[in-house]
Amino acid sequence: MRAAGNGKWRSFALGSLSGAVEPLGALGVMLLAPFMLPILPYMLAFAAGAMCYVVVEELIPEASKDSHSNLATIGFSLGFVLMMVLDVVMG
């Protein structure tokens, strides 16, 4: 904010205000936690799948180099599922 032309104290005040909503969000999560507990494993699984997709699609350059980037993502997903199935079956 300082580089954008705001003064030192104004930048500090705006930066502090941007973090002021975090306690309100934490309070909301604490109040909703008992209701969200039954679906929490599904929400965490979705978040993990989304992160795997982001890693394969965006962070591994070779996977999205050619026009077949979807094939690389699907291949990674199938390999991961196979690995998890073998881990569960073989203990």
C-alpha positions as CSV (number, residue, x, y, z in Angstrom):
1,M,0.0,0.0,0.0
2,R,2.9,2.2,0.7
3,A,4.3,1.7,-2.8
4,A,0.8,2.6,-4.2
5,G,1.2,6.1,-2.7
6,N,-0.5,5.9,0.7
7,G,1.1,7.3,3.8
8,K,2.9,5.2,6.4
9,W,0.1,5.4,9.0
10,R,-2.7,5.0,6.5
11,S,-1.0,1.9,5.1
12,F,-0.6,0.5,8.7
13,A,-4.3,1.3,9.5
14,L,-5.6,-0.4,6.3
15,G,-3.4,-3.4,6.8
16,S,-4.6,-3.8,10.4
17,L,-8.2,-3.4,9.3
18,S,-7.8,-6.1,6.7
19,G,-6.9,-8.6,9.5
20,A,-9.8,-7.5,11.7
21,V,-12.3,-9.8,10.1
22,E,-10.3,-12.9,11.0
23,P,-11.7,-13.1,14.6
24,L,-15.2,-12.8,13.2
25,G,-14.5,-15.7,10.7
26,A,-13.0,-17.8,13.5
27,L,-16.1,-17.2,15.7
28,G,-18.4,-18.3,12.8
29,V,-16.3,-21.5,12.3
30,M,-16.5,-22.2,16.0
31,L,-20.3,-21.9,16.0
32,L,-20.8,-24.0,12.9
33,A,-18.3,-26.7,13.7
34,P,-20.8,-29.1,15.4
35,F,-23.0,-29.0,12.3
36,M,-20.1,-29.5,9.8
37,L,-18.6,-32.4,11.7
38,P,-20.5,-35.1,9.7
39,I,-19.4,-33.8,6.3
40,L,-15.9,-32.8,7.3
41,P,-14.2,-35.9,5.9
42,Y,-15.8,-35.3,2.5
43,M,-14.8,-31.6,2.6
44,L,-11.2,-32.5,3.4
45,A,-11.1,-35.2,0.6
46,F,-12.4,-32.6,-1.8
47,A,-9.7,-30.1,-0.7
48,A,-7.0,-32.8,-1.1
49,G,-8.2,-33.7,-4.6
50,A,-8.3,-30.0,-5.6
51,M,-4.7,-29.6,-4.3
52,C,-3.5,-32.7,-6.2
53,Y,-5.1,-31.2,-9.4
54,V,-3.4,-27.9,-8.9
55,V,-0.1,-29.5,-8.3
56,V,-0.3,-31.6,-11.4
57,E,-1.8,-29.0,-13.7
58,E,0.1,-25.9,-12.6
59,L,3.2,-26.8,-10.8
60,I,4.6,-29.6,-12.9
61,P,5.6,-27.9,-16.2
62,E,6.0,-31.0,-18.2
63,A,2.5,-32.1,-17.5
64,S,1.0,-29.1,-19.2
65,K,3.6,-28.5,-21.9
66,D,1.8,-30.1,-24.8
67,S,-1.9,-30.1,-25.8
68,H,-2.4,-33.4,-23.9
69,S,-2.3,-31.8,-20.4
70,N,-5.7,-33.5,-19.6
71,L,-4.2,-36.9,-20.3
72,A,-1.3,-36.2,-17.9
73,T,-3.8,-35.2,-15.2
74,I,-6.0,-38.2,-15.7
75,G,-3.0,-40.5,-15.7
76,F,-1.8,-39.0,-12.4
77,S,-5.2,-39.4,-10.9
78,L,-5.5,-43.1,-12.0
79,G,-2.0,-43.8,-10.7
80,F,-2.9,-42.2,-7.4
81,V,-6.1,-44.2,-7.1
82,L,-4.3,-47.4,-8.0
83,M,-1.6,-46.7,-5.3
84,M,-4.3,-46.1,-2.7
85,V,-6.2,-49.3,-3.6
86,L,-3.0,-51.3,-3.4
87,D,-2.1,-49.7,0.0
88,V,-5.5,-50.6,1.4
89,V,-5.5,-54.1,0.0
90,M,-2.0,-55.0,1.0
91,G,-2.1,-53.2,4.3
